[in-house]
Amino acid sequence: MGSIEVQETHVLMVALPFQGHLNPMLKFVKNLARTNLHFTLATTEQARDLLSSTDEQQSLMDLVFFSDGLPKDDPRDPEPLIESLRKVGAKNFSKIIEEKRFDCIISIPFTPWVPAVAAAHNIPCAILWIEACAVFSVYYRYYMKTNSFPDLEDPNQRVELPALPLLEVRDLPTLMLPSHGANFNTLMAEFVECLKDVKWVLANSFYELESDIIESMFDFKPIIPIGPLVSPFLLGADEDKALDGKNLDMWKADDYYMEWLDQQVRSSVVYISFGSILKSSENQVETIATALKNRGVPFLWVIRPKEKAENVDVLQKMVKEGQGVVIEWGQQEKILSHMAISCFVTHCGWNSTIETVVTGVPILAYPTWFDQPLNARLLVDMFGIGVRMSNDVVDGELKVAEVESCIEAVTNGPAAVNMRRRAAELKQAARSAMAPGGSSARNLDVFINDIKIFT
């Protein structure tokens, strides 16, 4: 009797060429790298050289590219890129679908024209939500008008929403605020509108982390947590047998910092990074550096680009004296999982938030924009694993005393023991969620079965 050939399911992933968008997609593919699933990643031509030169990505998926409509020498800042894609994205992306059969399309939230293209070609569509479920809930409730919101012009107005602590307008995602500009506000309105063509909203989170928020959305647009989407070694997998912890890095990582970390005392190093987009001012760098000097603690600091901020005298002196190391980029998962790290000074981007939860590291939250203010509230007030650094109410600048006080609170203060205990609990919960039979693992299995029904 001849063998029965099982039909392969083709999944098309769509992402913008930003590190915070591409990496969750890569981690998602790693977690779905199973028999009879074939992946293709579609992004703009801007990322062709980066992706095509990375062997790991080529082994995991096929790569296809479409034009974003901008001139080749355009710097491609987020706002003009999104505006150009609003005009030409659907047309140019459609050409990819017309050339090959796909059984499912999975897109990030910031390409709201993708679900309509999928619907026009009768292809079921999923959104991979790469921010907190809490942020999804806020956007949905605001743009669908399911809940009342105060005047968003006043940052001090209070906001009461289900399953969330009492917020102020300043805590809301900045893309929905008038101060952030009409283009981004329109983008998020378009995203919520496109959900009518979306069958699944998959979230880079896990039920045990945001259970009340996830349950609060059941009667609206359900969220399916399938994370944390991190490298397998962070979840306890054998690093030699699993796909390794390499991220899709837009910049070459310095390679000497791990040896320096190996020489440091356990739980002694303050790790500082504000992500791939934010640029620290010299005043902020000087303030944080002075606090580190006064506290006498070792540090590993990612400053990108290094040209200006690294020239702060107090920071240069400490580096020369061996108190700390400054790098332009590093493998954050490897850093956070190192035994020498005591706490993480972070901008609270969701990728960094998930990574710090999975590694069990307490945080000093210093958010700026996008979803970061709400993520900071989650980390401090709901997850209970850190404190928030605040700028001075008079001049709006970060003060040395504030940084010192926050470092003390996280490392040695009365609440530090509870923060470390809670961080350890969430670390274990994250591993359990992705383990066989865990909440996220079950959701992934259901999703796979669903898309195979449409094959």
C-alpha positions as CSV (number, residue, x, y, z in Angstrom):
1,M,0.0,0.0,0.0
2,G,1.4,3.4,-1.0
3,S,2.1,6.1,1.6
4,I,-0.4,9.0,1.8
5,E,1.2,12.3,1.0
6,V,0.3,15.0,3.6
7,Q,-0.2,18.4,2.0
8,E,2.1,21.1,3.2
9,T,0.5,24.3,4.8
10,H,2.1,27.5,3.5
11,V,2.1,30.5,5.9
12,L,3.0,34.0,4.8
13,M,4.3,36.4,7.5
14,V,4.3,40.1,6.9
15,A,6.4,42.6,8.9
16,L,8.0,46.0,8.6
17,P,11.8,46.3,8.5
18,F,12.2,47.2,12.2
19,Q,14.0,45.0,14.7
20,G,11.1,45.1,17.1
21,H,8.8,43.8,14.4
22,L,11.0,41.2,12.7
23,N,12.3,39.5,15.8
24,P,8.9,38.5,17.2
25,M,8.1,37.0,13.8
26,L,11.4,35.1,13.8
27,K,10.7,33.7,17.3
28,F,7.1,32.8,16.3
29,V,8.4,30.8,13.3
30,K,10.9,29.0,15.6
31,N,8.0,28.0,17.9
32,L,6.0,26.7,14.9
33,A,8.8,25.0,13.1
34,R,6.9,21.7,12.8
35,T,6.1,19.1,10.2
36,N,4.2,20.2,7.1
37,L,4.3,24.0,7.9
38,H,6.2,26.1,5.4
39,F,6.9,29.8,6.2
40,T,7.6,32.8,4.0
41,L,8.5,36.2,5.4
42,A,7.5,39.3,3.4
43,T,8.9,42.7,4.2
44,T,10.0,45.7,2.3
45,E,13.0,45.9,0.0
46,Q,14.9,47.9,2.6
47,A,15.5,44.7,4.6
48,R,16.7,42.6,1.6
49,D,20.5,42.9,2.3
50,L,20.0,42.3,6.1
51,L,17.8,39.2,5.8
52,S,19.4,37.7,2.7
53,S,22.8,37.6,4.4
54,T,21.6,35.8,7.5
55,D,21.9,32.0,7.2
56,E,19.5,31.2,10.1
57,Q,16.6,33.1,8.6
58,Q,17.1,31.3,5.2
59,S,17.0,27.9,6.9
60,L,13.8,28.8,8.7
61,M,11.8,30.5,5.9
62,D,11.7,31.8,2.4
63,L,12.1,35.5,1.9
64,V,10.1,37.8,-0.4
65,F,10.1,41.6,-0.7
66,F,7.8,44.3,-1.9
67,S,8.4,48.0,-2.6
68,D,7.4,50.6,0.1
69,G,7.1,53.3,-2.6
70,L,9.9,55.5,-1.2
71,P,13.1,56.5,-3.1
72,K,16.1,54.3,-2.4
73,D,18.0,57.0,-0.5
74,D,15.1,57.9,1.8
75,P,16.0,57.5,5.5
76,R,12.6,55.7,6.1
77,D,11.6,57.2,9.3
78,P,8.5,55.4,10.7
79,E,5.9,58.1,9.9
80,P,6.7,58.7,6.2
81,L,7.2,54.9,5.7
82,I,3.8,54.1,7.1
83,E,2.2,56.9,5.1
84,S,3.8,55.6,1.8
85,L,2.7,52.1,2.6
86,R,-0.8,53.3,3.2
87,K,-0.9,54.4,-0.5
88,V,1.1,51.6,-2.2
89,G,1.4,48.7,0.3
90,A,-1.7,46.8,-0.6
91,K,-1.0,46.9,-4.4
92,N,2.6,45.9,-4.1
93,F,2.0,43.2,-1.5
94,S,-0.8,41.7,-3.6
95,K,1.7,40.8,-6.3
96,I,3.3,38.3,-3.8
97,I,0.0,36.5,-3.2
98,E,-0.8,36.4,-6.9
99,E,2.5,34.5,-7.6
100,K,2.2,31.7,-5.0
101,R,-0.5,29.9,-3.0
102,F,-0.7,30.7,0.7
103,D,-3.0,29.0,3.2
104,C,-2.7,31.7,6.0
105,I,-1.3,35.2,6.3
106,I,0.0,36.5,9.6
107,S,0.7,40.2,9.9
108,I,2.0,42.7,12.5
109,P,-0.5,45.4,13.6
110,F,1.2,48.2,11.8
111,T,0.2,47.1,8.3
112,P,-3.6,47.4,8.6
113,W,-4.0,47.1,4.8
114,V,-2.9,43.4,4.9
115,P,-6.1,41.8,6.2
116,A,-8.2,43.4,3.4
117,V,-5.7,42.0,0.8
118,A,-6.0,38.6,2.5
119,A,-9.8,38.8,2.5
120,A,-9.8,39.7,-1.2
121,H,-7.9,36.5,-2.0
122,N,-10.0,34.4,0.4
123,I,-7.0,33.7,2.7
124,P,-7.6,33.5,6.4
125,C,-5.6,36.2,8.3
126,A,-4.1,36.5,11.8
127,I,-2.5,39.4,13.5
128,L,0.6,38.8,15.6
129,W,0.1,41.4,18.3
130,I,3.6,42.4,19.4
131,E,2.6,44.6,22.4
132,A,0.9,43.8,25.7
133,C,-2.7,42.5,25.7
134,A,-3.4,45.5,27.9
135,V,-2.4,47.8,25.0
136,F,-4.6,45.9,22.6
137,S,-7.5,46.3,25.0
138,V,-7.0,50.0,25.3
139,Y,-6.8,50.6,21.6
140,Y,-9.9,48.4,20.9
141,R,-12.0,50.0,23.6
142,Y,-11.1,53.5,22.5
143,Y,-11.5,53.2,18.8
144,M,-14.6,51.0,19.0
145,K,-16.1,53.2,21.6
146,T,-17.0,50.4,24.0
147,N,-15.9,52.4,27.0
148,S,-15.8,56.1,27.9
149,F,-12.5,58.0,27.8
150,P,-11.8,61.5,29.2
151,D,-10.3,64.4,27.3
152,L,-7.0,63.1,26.0
153,E,-5.5,66.6,25.8
154,D,-5.1,66.6,29.6
155,P,-2.4,64.2,30.7
156,N,-3.7,64.3,34.3
157,Q,-7.2,63.0,33.5
158,R,-8.0,59.6,35.0
159,V,-8.9,56.6,32.9
160,E,-10.9,53.7,34.3
161,L,-10.9,50.5,32.2
162,P,-11.7,46.8,33.0
163,A,-8.9,44.7,34.3
164,L,-6.4,47.6,34.5
165,P,-5.2,49.7,37.4
166,L,-6.6,53.3,37.5
167,L,-4.7,55.1,34.8
168,E,-4.0,58.7,33.8
169,V,-4.0,59.9,30.2
170,R,-0.2,60.1,30.4
171,D,-0.2,56.3,30.9
172,L,-2.0,55.6,27.6
173,P,-0.2,54.5,24.4
174,T,1.0,57.7,22.9
175,L,-0.1,56.8,19.3
176,M,-3.7,57.5,20.3
177,L,-2.9,60.9,21.9
178,P,-3.5,64.2,20.0
179,S,0.1,65.3,20.9
180,H,1.5,62.4,18.8
181,G,0.1,63.6,15.5
182,A,-2.8,62.6,13.3
183,N,-1.0,60.1,11.2
184,F,-0.3,57.6,14.0
185,N,-3.7,58.1,15.4
186,T,-5.2,57.3,12.0
187,L,-2.9,54.2,11.8
188,M,-4.3,52.8,15.0
189,A,-7.9,53.6,14.0
190,E,-7.3,51.7,10.7
191,F,-5.8,48.8,12.7
192,V,-8.9,48.4,14.8
193,E,-11.1,48.7,11.8
194,C,-9.1,46.0,9.9
195,L,-9.9,43.5,12.7
196,K,-13.2,42.7,10.9
197,D,-11.1,40.8,8.3
198,V,-9.0,39.1,11.0
199,K,-9.8,35.6,12.2
200,W,-7.2,35.3,15.0
201,V,-5.4,37.9,17.2
202,L,-2.3,36.1,18.5
203,A,-0.4,37.9,21.3
204,N,3.2,37.8,22.4
205,S,2.2,37.3,26.0
206,F,0.9,34.4,28.1
207,Y,-2.3,33.8,30.0
208,E,-0.8,33.8,33.5
209,L,0.8,37.2,32.9
210,E,-2.3,39.1,31.8
211,S,-5.2,36.7,32.6
212,D,-7.8,39.3,33.7
213,I,-7.1,41.5,30.6
214,I,-7.4,38.6,28.3
215,E,-10.7,37.5,29.8
216,S,-12.0,41.0,29.6
217,M,-11.8,40.9,25.8
218,F,-13.6,37.6,25.4
219,D,-16.9,39.3,24.4
220,F,-15.2,41.8,22.0
221,K,-12.2,40.6,20.0
222,P,-10.6,37.6,21.8
223,I,-6.8,37.6,22.2
224,I,-5.0,34.3,22.0
225,P,-1.7,34.4,24.0
226,I,1.0,32.3,22.3
227,G,4.1,33.6,24.0
228,P,6.5,34.5,25.4
229,L,8.2,34.6,22.0
230,V,11.8,34.3,23.1
231,S,14.8,32.1,22.2
232,P,14.3,28.5,23.3
233,F,17.3,28.5,25.7
234,L,15.5,31.1,27.9
235,L,12.7,28.6,28.4
236,G,15.0,25.8,29.5
237,A,15.7,24.2,26.1
238,D,19.2,22.6,25.6
239,E,21.0,25.4,23.7
240,D,23.1,22.9,21.8
241,K,20.0,21.0,20.5
242,A,17.6,23.9,20.0
243,L,17.8,26.8,17.7
244,D,20.1,29.3,19.4
245,G,19.5,32.6,20.9
246,K,20.5,34.8,18.0
247,N,18.2,37.7,17.2
248,L,17.8,39.4,13.9
249,D,20.1,42.3,14.9
250,M,20.1,45.5,12.8
251,W,23.6,46.3,14.1
252,K,26.6,44.1,14.8
253,A,26.8,43.2,18.5
254,D,30.1,43.9,20.4
255,D,31.6,40.6,21.5
256,Y,33.7,41.4,24.6
257,Y,31.0,42.2,27.1
258,M,30.2,38.6,28.0
259,E,33.8,37.9,29.1
260,W,33.5,41.1,31.3
261,L,30.2,39.9,32.8
262,D,31.8,36.5,33.6
263,Q,34.3,38.3,35.8
264,Q,31.6,40.2,37.9
265,V,30.0,39.2,41.2
266,R,26.6,37.4,41.0
267,S,23.6,39.9,40.9
268,S,25.9,43.0,41.0
269,V,25.7,44.5,37.5
270,V,23.1,47.2,36.4
271,Y,22.2,46.6,32.8
272,I,21.0,49.7,30.9
273,S,19.4,49.7,27.5
274,F,16.7,51.9,25.9
275,G,16.1,49.8,22.8
276,S,16.8,50.1,19.1
277,I,15.1,53.4,18.4
278,L,15.4,55.8,21.3
279,K,18.5,58.0,21.6
280,S,19.5,59.2,25.1
281,S,20.4,62.8,25.6
282,E,23.7,63.7,27.1
283,N,21.9,65.1,30.1
284,Q,20.2,61.7,30.7
285,V,23.5,59.8,30.3
286,E,25.3,62.2,32.7
287,T,22.5,61.8,35.3
288,I,22.4,58.0,35.2
289,A,26.2,57.8,35.1
290,T,26.6,60.1,38.1
291,A,24.1,58.0,40.1
292,L,26.1,54.8,39.2
293,K,29.3,56.5,40.2
294,N,27.8,57.6,43.6
295,R,26.4,54.1,44.2
296,G,29.7,52.4,43.1
297,V,27.9,49.7,41.2
298,P,29.2,48.0,38.0
299,F,27.2,48.5,34.9
300,L,26.8,47.3,31.3
301,W,25.3,50.1,29.2
302,V,24.0,50.0,25.6
303,I,24.3,53.4,24.0
304,R,23.3,53.8,20.4
305,P,24.7,55.7,18.7
306,K,27.8,56.1,20.8
307,E,29.3,59.2,19.2
308,K,27.7,61.9,21.4
309,A,26.3,60.5,24.6
310,E,29.3,58.3,25.3
311,N,31.5,61.4,25.5
312,V,30.1,62.4,28.9
313,D,33.1,62.9,31.1
314,V,31.9,61.0,34.2
315,L,31.0,58.0,32.1
316,Q,34.3,57.9,30.2
317,K,36.1,58.1,33.6
318,M,34.2,55.2,35.0
319,V,34.8,53.0,31.9
320,K,38.5,53.8,32.1
321,E,38.6,52.8,35.8
322,G,36.9,49.5,35.0
323,Q,33.6,50.2,36.8
324,G,31.5,49.5,33.7
325,V,31.4,48.7,30.0
326,V,29.6,50.7,27.2
327,I,28.6,48.9,24.0
328,E,26.8,49.9,20.9
329,W,24.7,46.8,20.7
330,G,24.5,43.4,22.4
331,Q,22.5,40.2,22.5
332,Q,20.0,41.2,25.2
333,E,18.6,37.8,26.0
334,K,22.1,36.5,26.7
335,I,22.8,39.6,28.9
336,L,19.6,39.4,30.9
337,S,20.1,35.7,31.6
338,H,23.6,36.2,32.9
339,M,24.0,35.6,36.6
340,A,25.9,38.9,37.1
341,I,22.9,41.0,36.2
342,S,21.0,42.5,39.2
343,C,18.5,44.8,37.5
344,F,17.5,46.2,34.1
345,V,17.1,50.0,33.4
346,T,14.7,49.8,30.5
347,H,12.5,51.9,28.2
348,C,9.8,49.2,28.6
349,G,9.4,48.3,25.0
350,W,7.3,45.1,24.9
351,N,10.1,42.9,23.6
352,S,12.4,44.0,26.4
353,T,9.5,43.6,28.9
354,I,8.8,40.0,27.9
355,E,12.6,39.2,28.0
356,T,13.0,40.6,31.5
357,V,9.9,38.7,32.7
358,V,11.3,35.4,31.2
359,T,14.7,36.0,32.7
360,G,13.3,37.0,36.1
361,V,15.2,40.3,36.3
362,P,13.8,43.3,38.3
363,I,13.5,46.5,36.4
364,L,13.9,50.3,36.7
365,A,11.2,51.5,34.2
366,Y,12.0,54.7,32.3
367,P,9.4,54.9,29.5
368,T,9.1,57.5,26.8
369,W,6.5,56.9,24.1
370,F,4.4,54.4,22.1
371,D,3.2,51.6,24.4
372,Q,6.1,52.1,27.0
373,P,4.2,54.2,29.6
374,L,1.5,51.5,29.9
375,N,4.0,48.7,29.9
376,A,5.8,50.5,32.8
377,R,2.5,50.6,34.8
378,L,2.1,46.9,34.1
379,L,5.7,46.0,35.3
380,V,5.4,48.1,38.4
381,D,1.8,48.0,39.5
382,M,0.5,44.7,38.1
383,F,3.5,42.4,37.7
384,G,5.3,43.8,40.8
385,I,8.8,43.4,39.5
386,G,10.2,47.0,39.6
387,V,10.0,50.7,40.2
388,R,9.6,53.6,37.9
389,M,12.1,56.5,37.4
390,S,10.3,59.8,37.0
391,N,11.5,63.1,35.6
392,D,11.4,66.2,37.9
393,V,8.0,67.8,37.9
394,V,9.5,71.3,37.7
395,D,12.0,71.1,34.8
396,G,11.1,67.7,33.3
397,E,14.6,66.4,33.7
398,L,15.8,63.2,35.3
399,K,17.7,63.8,38.6
400,V,20.6,61.9,40.1
401,A,18.8,61.4,43.4
402,E,15.8,59.8,41.6
403,V,18.1,57.3,39.9
404,E,20.0,56.5,43.1
405,S,16.7,56.0,45.0
406,C,15.3,53.6,42.3
407,I,18.5,51.6,42.2
408,E,18.4,51.3,46.0
409,A,14.7,50.3,45.9
410,V,15.3,47.5,43.4
411,T,18.5,46.1,44.8
412,N,18.5,46.6,48.6
413,G,15.2,48.4,49.6
414,P,12.4,46.9,51.7
415,A,10.5,45.8,48.7
416,A,13.5,44.3,46.8
417,V,13.0,40.8,48.2
418,N,9.3,40.7,47.1
419,M,10.3,42.0,43.6
420,R,12.9,39.3,43.2
421,R,10.4,36.7,44.4
422,R,7.7,37.9,42.1
423,A,10.2,38.0,39.2
424,A,11.2,34.4,39.9
425,E,7.5,33.3,39.9
426,L,6.8,35.0,36.6
427,K,9.9,33.4,35.1
428,Q,8.6,30.0,36.0
429,A,5.1,30.8,34.8
430,A,6.5,31.8,31.4
431,R,8.4,28.5,31.1
432,S,5.3,26.6,32.0
433,A,3.2,28.4,29.5
434,M,5.4,27.3,26.6
435,A,6.1,23.8,27.9
436,P,4.1,20.9,26.4
437,G,0.6,21.2,27.7
438,G,1.1,24.8,28.9
439,S,-1.4,27.5,28.2
440,S,0.5,29.0,25.2
441,A,1.6,25.7,23.8
442,R,-2.1,24.5,23.7
443,N,-3.1,27.8,22.0
444,L,-0.4,27.2,19.4
445,D,-1.6,23.7,18.8
446,V,-5.2,24.9,18.3
447,F,-4.0,27.6,15.9
448,I,-2.1,25.1,13.8
449,N,-5.1,22.8,13.6
450,D,-7.3,25.8,12.6
451,I,-5.1,26.9,9.7
452,K,-4.8,23.3,8.4
453,I,-8.6,23.2,8.2
454,F,-8.4,25.9,5.5
455,T,-5.6,24.1,3.6
